[in-house]
Amino acid sequence: MINFLRQVHRVWYLFWILFFFFLFYPFYFLTSRNPKYYGALNFFRKANSFLCSLFSGVFFSYQFEEKLDSNKTYIYCSNHTSNLDIMVFCILGKGKYHFMGKDELLNNPVLGIFFKTIDISVNRDSKISAFRAFKKAGENLEKGMSLVIFPEGKIDDHYPPKLGEFKNGPFRLAIDKNIPLVPVSITNVWKINWDDGARYGSKPGICDIYIHKPINTSGLTDADTDDLKNKVFNLINSKLV
């Protein structure tokens, strides 16, 4: 019975995602045509995510170790256990921010419009694709666009989820561009909706997100990449339940 109710909630949650996506689609279409409107596009992404959250009964509680400067450019690094993680950052993000994600999202009926415009897709099995993706991300960071990236590279198949090994790309990028790096621990979202919810469904609830103090990368070199990666891994892992 519990699994049945969770599957019913998943259908309810997906209905609201599609409903509000199509409601906002004209605004997405218009604001995705030109990078100067990306701030407005993200405003609509935030509104869309908030409304989906409200109507599906899934809410996000943010705890900040230190207040973030809305005028600064950051690289957000987070664990990744659920499709809801996208909504987490759409609500958290401010101004011009963008995501980096797998190239399969180019064909996603909801996320495709973003990964063909503001967001960056990457083929995880191609070094050339990764090089181009991080080059583009670096150019966007120089223009003041914060980056949201999941350094595990994917949602792991293990349930309950465990924090997987991080890839080096985000940390090299933070050092090369001298951008503060913000570790984010999404602690219990997987209990609300693991992965896409197909296996265990979803349920209403409060998702707890801990935003760690930004890490200054000024003065670091490529030789510090592994130390920075391990530091972020340990910080994120320290808050997971």
C-alpha positions in Angstrom: 0.0 0.0 0.0 2.8 2.4 0.9 4.6 1.8 -2.4 1.2 2.3 -4.3 0.7 5.6 -2.5 4.2 6.7 -3.4 3.6 5.9 -7.0 0.4 7.9 -7.0 2.3 10.8 -5.5 5.0 10.4 -8.2 2.3 10.8 -10.9 0.9 13.8 -9.1 4.4 15.4 -8.9 5.1 14.7 -12.5 1.8 16.2 -13.5 2.7 19.5 -11.9 6.1 19.5 -13.4 4.6 19.2 -16.9 1.7 21.6 -16.2 4.0 24.4 -15.0 6.6 23.7 -17.6 4.1 24.2 -20.4 2.6 27.2 -18.6 6.1 28.8 -18.5 7.3 27.5 -21.9 6.6 30.8 -23.8 8.7 32.7 -21.3 11.5 30.0 -21.5 11.4 30.2 -25.3 11.7 34.0 -25.4 14.4 34.3 -22.7 16.5 31.5 -24.0 17.1 33.2 -27.3 19.7 35.6 -26.1 22.2 35.3 -23.2 21.3 38.8 -22.0 18.0 37.4 -20.9 19.4 34.5 -19.0 18.8 36.2 -15.6 15.1 36.4 -16.5 15.1 32.8 -17.7 16.4 31.7 -14.3 13.8 33.8 -12.5 11.1 31.8 -14.3 13.0 28.5 -13.5 12.9 29.5 -9.9 9.2 30.4 -10.0 8.4 27.1 -11.8 10.3 25.1 -9.3 8.7 26.8 -6.3 5.2 26.2 -7.7 6.0 22.5 -8.4 7.3 22.2 -4.9 4.2 23.9 -3.4 1.6 21.8 -5.3 3.4 18.5 -4.9 4.0 19.0 -1.2 7.8 18.7 -1.5 9.6 21.6 0.2 13.2 22.6 0.6 14.8 23.8 3.8 18.2 25.6 3.3 20.8 26.0 6.0 23.7 28.3 5.3 27.0 28.1 7.1 27.7 31.5 5.8 25.5 33.9 3.8 26.4 33.9 0.1 27.1 37.1 -1.8 24.4 37.4 -4.5 26.8 39.6 -6.5 29.6 36.9 -6.6 30.2 34.1 -9.1 30.4 30.6 -7.6 30.9 27.0 -8.6 28.4 25.0 -6.6 29.4 21.3 -6.1 26.8 18.9 -4.7 26.0 15.3 -4.2 23.4 13.9 -6.6 20.7 11.4 -5.7 17.5 12.7 -7.2 15.9 14.6 -10.1 14.7 17.0 -7.4 18.3 18.2 -7.1 17.7 20.4 -10.1 14.8 22.1 -8.3 17.0 22.5 -5.2 19.4 24.7 -7.2 16.8 26.5 -9.3 15.3 27.8 -6.0 18.7 28.4 -4.4 20.4 30.1 -7.4 20.4 33.8 -8.1 20.8 35.8 -11.3 22.8 34.2 -14.1 23.6 30.6 -13.1 23.8 27.5 -15.3 24.1 23.7 -14.9 26.4 21.2 -16.4 24.9 17.7 -17.0 24.9 14.6 -19.1 24.3 15.0 -22.8 21.2 12.7 -22.6 19.4 15.7 -21.2 19.5 17.4 -24.6 16.6 15.1 -25.5 14.7 15.5 -22.2 11.2 16.9 -22.9 11.5 19.4 -20.0 15.2 20.1 -19.6 16.1 19.9 -23.3 15.4 23.6 -24.0 17.8 24.6 -21.2 20.6 22.3 -22.3 20.4 23.5 -25.8 20.8 27.1 -24.6 21.8 28.3 -21.1 23.1 25.0 -19.7 26.0 22.8 -20.8 25.8 19.2 -21.8 28.7 16.8 -21.7 29.3 13.3 -22.9 30.9 11.6 -19.9 32.7 9.0 -22.1 34.3 11.6 -24.4 37.4 13.6 -23.4 36.8 16.0 -26.3 33.3 16.6 -25.1 34.5 17.2 -21.5 37.2 19.6 -22.7 34.7 21.6 -24.8 32.1 21.6 -21.9 34.6 22.9 -19.3 36.0 25.4 -21.8 32.5 26.8 -22.3 31.9 26.7 -18.5 35.1 28.7 -18.0 34.0 31.3 -20.5 30.6 31.6 -18.8 32.2 32.0 -15.4 34.3 34.9 -16.7 31.0 36.5 -17.8 29.7 36.2 -14.2 27.6 33.1 -14.6 27.7 30.8 -11.6 28.0 27.1 -12.3 26.1 24.2 -10.7 27.8 20.8 -11.1 27.5 17.4 -9.6 31.1 16.1 -9.4 30.0 12.4 -9.1 28.9 12.8 -12.7 25.7 10.8 -12.3 23.1 9.4 -9.8 24.6 6.1 -8.6 22.6 2.8 -8.9 23.3 2.0 -5.2 20.3 2.3 -2.8 20.5 3.8 -0.2 22.8 6.2 -2.1 26.4 6.6 -1.1 28.6 9.5 -2.1 30.6 8.4 -5.2 34.1 9.3 -6.4 34.4 12.9 -7.6 35.8 13.9 -11.0 38.6 16.4 -11.2 37.0 18.8 -13.7 35.1 21.2 -11.4 38.1 21.6 -9.1 40.6 22.3 -11.8 38.1 24.9 -13.2 37.7 26.6 -9.9 41.4 26.9 -9.5 42.1 28.0 -13.1 39.4 30.7 -13.0 40.0 31.6 -9.3 36.3 31.1 -8.5 35.1 30.4 -4.9 33.7 26.8 -4.7 30.6 26.2 -2.6 30.1 22.6 -1.3 26.4 21.7 -0.9 25.1 18.7 1.0 21.6 17.6 -0.2 21.0 15.4 2.8 17.7 13.5 2.5 16.2 14.3 -0.9 16.6 10.6 -1.8 14.1 9.7 0.9 11.5 11.9 -0.8 12.4 10.9 -4.4 15.3 8.7 -5.3 16.6 9.1 -8.8 13.6 9.6 -11.1 11.2 8.0 -8.6 10.3 5.1 -11.0 11.4 2.4 -8.6 10.2 3.6 -5.2 7.9 6.5 -6.1 7.9 9.7 -4.2 6.2 11.3 -1.2 5.6 14.8 0.3 8.1 16.0 2.8 10.8 18.5 3.6 14.2 18.2 1.9 17.2 19.5 4.0 20.0 21.2 2.2 23.2 22.4 3.9 25.3 25.0 2.1 28.8 25.0 3.3 31.1 28.1 3.6 32.6 29.0 0.2 36.2 27.8 -0.3 38.5 30.5 -1.7 40.7 29.1 -4.5 42.9 32.1 -4.8 46.6 31.1 -4.7 45.9 27.5 -5.5 47.5 25.7 -8.4 46.8 22.6 -10.4 48.9 20.6 -7.9 46.3 21.4 -5.3 43.4 19.8 -7.3 43.3 16.5 -5.4 43.5 18.2 -2.0 40.6 20.6 -3.0 38.6 17.7 -4.3 39.1 15.6 -1.2 38.2 18.6 1.0 34.9 19.2 -0.8 34.1 15.4 -0.7 34.6 15.3 3.0 32.6 18.4 3.7 29.7 17.2 1.6 29.8 13.7 3.1 29.9 15.0 6.7 26.3 16.2 6.4 24.8 13.2 4.6 22.3 11.0 6.5 
